């Protein structure tokens, strides 16, 4: 499959690389790395505008297009870190569906291989690691800029190499990326020590208002849109709340329920040992064993009640 994908990319006239909605470090880093490797014939489309400011240092990210300035002129479309085609919305999905060639780089075990050409490795820590292996196999030169992008992808999706998805090969990849001269210290500072005041205050409030269930093994917080307005915060500022709640010693499952603008609720879940995909698949979501998400097409309070009822079915296993 790698040779076939490489051939399709080489033969393409105009390529669009698409991130998933609510982009994180993995999808943005992977997108920028692939853009740098392909060159001028590739454009990037960020699924949410603006993207989190902490990633503004990524090489080439400021060249990315948004829905306001992208046209359907691409014969080849590549998705990166997109677990399902529904994670590509609006115009991005339309461009994907009408492209002559579609390619899917990903690492989610729930990925249904939705593209014409799929390189999906559920054993990889991140899409960045999938691309690292692809670049090595195709003998693509990993420049310092590409290494920066891939390192961000791997660093953020492994929680600074703390999660169980960080395996021996992950560290080998990181070591080789560092050998290009990038600074792990500087990259870590930019990813984790450059938070907006609004983000810190919002997250402090959400954590302080955490609710507990099942003998404190389940913890959750609600994030209505009114709360974002109160703190003058953005959707991106909710990232990381689940990880903080999960760090409580008694908690096995943590989730954050975020109200959206279309009367539905975005759910982010984290666990220590429980396989969350058992829950998210019930709501057409997906992800990984310890990090998953879904959207429940109900108002915030109703969605939380529905999700809690589903989680309680597994209470004996927590």
C-alpha positions in Angstrom: 0.0 0.0 0.0 2.9 2.4 0.7 4.2 2.1 -2.8 0.7 2.7 -4.2 0.2 5.8 -2.1 3.6 7.1 -3.0 2.8 6.6 -6.7 -0.6 8.4 -6.4 1.0 11.4 -4.6 3.7 11.6 -7.3 1.2 11.5 -10.1 -1.2 14.0 -8.6 -1.5 17.4 -10.1 -3.1 19.2 -7.2 -3.4 17.8 -3.6 -5.5 19.0 -0.7 -4.5 17.7 2.8 -7.3 17.9 5.3 -7.2 17.9 9.1 -10.1 16.8 11.3 -12.6 19.2 13.0 -11.4 20.8 16.2 -7.7 20.2 15.2 -5.1 19.1 17.7 -1.4 18.8 17.6 -1.4 15.4 15.8 -3.6 16.4 12.9 -1.9 19.8 12.5 1.6 18.5 12.8 0.9 15.6 10.4 -0.8 18.0 7.9 2.2 20.4 8.0 4.8 17.6 7.8 3.1 16.1 4.7 2.7 19.4 3.1 6.4 20.1 3.5 7.3 16.7 2.2 5.1 17.0 -1.0 5.9 20.6 -1.8 4.1 23.3 -3.7 1.4 21.2 -5.4 -0.1 20.5 -2.0 -2.5 22.7 -0.1 -3.8 22.3 3.5 -7.3 22.8 4.8 -7.9 23.4 8.5 -11.3 22.1 9.5 -11.7 24.7 12.3 -10.8 28.4 12.0 -8.9 29.6 13.9 -6.7 26.7 15.0 -5.2 26.7 18.5 -2.7 29.5 18.8 -0.2 27.3 20.6 0.5 25.6 17.3 1.2 28.7 15.3 5.0 27.9 15.4 4.5 24.9 13.2 6.4 25.4 9.9 4.0 26.2 7.0 0.8 26.3 9.1 0.1 29.9 8.1 -0.2 28.7 4.5 -3.2 26.6 5.4 -6.5 27.4 3.8 -9.9 27.8 5.5 -13.4 27.4 4.1 -13.4 31.0 3.1 -10.5 30.6 0.6 -10.5 27.0 -0.7 -12.0 25.9 -4.0 -12.7 22.4 -5.3 -9.8 22.2 -7.7 -8.1 19.1 -6.4 -7.7 15.7 -8.1 -6.2 14.1 -4.9 -7.4 14.6 -1.3 -5.5 13.3 1.7 -6.9 13.1 5.2 -4.5 13.0 8.3 -5.6 11.7 11.7 -9.2 11.5 10.6 -10.9 8.5 12.3 -14.0 8.6 10.1 -15.2 10.7 7.1 -17.7 12.3 9.4 -14.8 14.0 11.1 -14.4 16.0 7.9 -17.3 18.4 7.6 -19.0 20.8 5.1 -16.9 21.8 2.1 -14.0 19.5 3.1 -16.2 16.5 2.9 -17.6 17.6 -0.5 -14.1 18.0 -1.9 -13.1 14.6 -0.5 -16.1 12.9 -2.1 -15.6 14.4 -5.5 -11.8 13.8 -5.7 -10.4 11.3 -8.2 -8.0 9.9 -5.6 -8.5 9.8 -1.9 -5.8 8.8 0.7 -6.2 8.2 4.4 -3.3 8.3 6.9 -4.4 7.4 10.4 -3.9 5.4 13.6 -7.4 5.0 15.1 -8.4 1.4 15.5 -12.0 2.4 14.7 -11.1 3.8 11.3 -13.2 2.0 8.6 -10.7 2.6 5.8 -12.9 5.1 4.1 -10.6 6.3 1.4 -9.5 4.7 -1.9 -6.0 4.2 -0.4 -5.6 3.7 3.3 -2.5 3.6 5.5 -3.9 3.0 9.0 -1.8 1.6 11.8 -3.7 1.2 15.1 -0.4 0.2 16.8 1.1 3.6 16.1 1.0 6.3 18.8 -0.2 9.0 16.4 -0.7 9.9 12.8 2.7 11.6 13.1 4.3 8.2 13.8 2.4 6.7 10.8 3.9 9.4 8.6 7.3 9.0 10.1 7.2 5.3 9.0 5.9 6.3 5.6 8.7 8.8 5.1 11.3 6.2 6.1 9.9 3.5 3.9 9.7 5.9 0.9 13.1 7.4 1.6 11.7 10.9 2.0 14.2 13.2 3.6 13.0 14.3 7.0 14.2 17.9 7.3 14.4 19.9 10.5 11.0 21.5 9.7 9.4 18.2 9.0 10.9 16.8 12.2 9.4 19.6 14.2 5.9 18.9 12.8 6.2 15.1 13.4 7.6 15.6 16.9 4.6 17.8 17.8 2.2 15.2 16.5 3.8 12.4 18.5 4.4 14.5 21.6 0.9 15.7 22.0 -0.9 12.5 21.1 1.2 10.6 23.7 0.7 13.2 26.4 4.4 13.9 26.5 5.1 10.2 26.2 3.1 9.3 29.3 0.3 7.3 27.7 0.4 3.6 26.9 0.4 4.3 23.2 4.1 5.5 23.6 5.9 2.3 22.8 9.5 1.4 22.0 9.2 2.4 18.4 7.6 5.7 19.4 10.8 6.6 21.3 13.0 5.4 18.5 11.1 7.7 16.1 11.4 10.6 18.6 15.1 10.0 19.0 15.6 10.1 15.2 13.6 13.3 14.9 15.6 14.9 17.6 18.8 14.0 15.8 17.8 16.6 13.1 18.6 19.4 15.6 15.1 20.2 16.9 14.8 21.1 20.6 12.4 19.0 22.6 12.5 21.5 25.4 11.5 24.4 23.2 8.7 22.4 21.4 7.4 21.3 24.8 7.3 24.8 26.1 5.4 26.0 23.0 2.8 23.2 23.3 2.3 23.2 27.0 3.6 26.4 28.6 1.9 28.9 26.3 -1.7 28.8 27.4 -4.0 31.7 27.1 -5.3 33.2 30.4 -8.9 32.5 29.3 -8.0 28.8 28.8 -6.5 28.5 32.3 -9.4 30.2 34.0 -12.0 28.3 32.1 -10.4 25.0 32.8 -10.0 25.8 36.5 -13.7 26.5 36.7 -14.6 23.2 34.9 -12.3 21.1 37.1 -13.7 22.8 40.2 -17.2 21.9 39.2 -16.4 18.2 38.4 -19.2 15.7 39.4 -18.4 12.2 40.6 -20.2 8.9 40.2 -19.7 5.2 40.8 -17.7 5.6 44.0 -15.6 8.3 42.4 -14.6 6.1 39.6 -16.4 8.2 37.0 -16.0 12.0 36.9 -17.3 14.6 34.4 -17.9 18.2 33.8 -20.3 20.2 31.6 -19.3 23.0 29.3 -22.3 25.1 28.2 -21.7 27.8 25.6 -22.6 30.4 28.2 -19.5 29.3 30.2 -17.3 30.1 27.2 -18.9 33.5 26.9 -18.4 34.1 30.6 -14.6 33.5 30.4 -14.3 35.0 26.9 -12.9 31.6 25.9 -12.9 29.6 22.7 -13.7 26.0 21.9 -10.0 25.2 21.7 -9.6 26.2 25.3 -11.5 23.1 26.5 -8.6 20.8 25.4 -7.0 19.1 28.3 -9.8 19.2 30.8 -10.4 15.5 30.5 -6.8 14.7 31.2 -6.8 16.8 34.3 -9.9 15.1 35.7 -8.6 11.6 34.8 -5.4 12.3 36.9 -7.5 12.1 40.1 -6.4 8.9 41.8 -9.8 7.3 42.1 -11.0 8.1 38.6 -11.1 5.4 35.9 -13.3 7.3 33.4 -13.4 11.0 32.9 -15.5 12.9 30.4 -16.2 16.5 29.3 -19.5 17.3 27.7 -19.4 20.4 25.5 -22.5 22.1 24.2 -22.4 22.8 20.4 -24.3 25.3 18.4 -26.7 22.8 16.7 -28.4 21.5 19.8 -26.0 18.5 20.1 -23.2 17.7 22.5 -19.6 16.9 21.9 -18.2 14.3 24.3 -14.5 13.8 25.1 -13.6 10.8 27.2 -10.4 9.6 28.8 -9.7 6.5 30.9 -6.8 4.8 32.7 -7.6 1.1 31.7 -11.1 0.9 30.4 -11.7 0.5 26.6 -13.7 3.6 25.8 -14.5 2.6 22.3 -17.1 0.2 23.8 -19.0 3.4 24.7 -18.3 5.7 21.9 -19.2 3.2 19.2 -22.8 3.2 20.6 -23.0 6.9 19.6 -21.2 6.5 16.2 -18.0 7.8 17.7 -14.5 6.3 17.9 -11.0 6.8 19.0 -8.6 4.7 21.1 -8.9 2.6 24.2 -8.0 5.4 26.6 -8.9 8.4 24.6 -12.1 8.6 22.6 -15.0 10.8 21.7 -18.4 11.1 20.1 -21.2 13.5 19.4 -24.6 12.9 21.0 -27.5 14.6 19.1 -29.2 15.8 22.3 -29.0 19.0 24.3 -26.3 19.1 26.9 -28.1 17.9 30.0 -30.0 15.1 28.1 -26.7 14.0 26.4 -25.0 13.7 29.8 -27.8 11.7 31.3 -27.7 9.4 28.2 -24.0 8.9 28.4 -24.0 8.3 32.2 -26.6 5.6 31.7 -24.4 3.9 29.1 -21.3 4.1 31.3 -23.1 2.6 34.3 -23.7 -0.6 32.3 -19.9 -1.2 32.7 -19.7 -0.1 36.4 -18.7 -3.6 37.5 -15.7 -3.5 35.2 -14.3 -0.2 36.5 
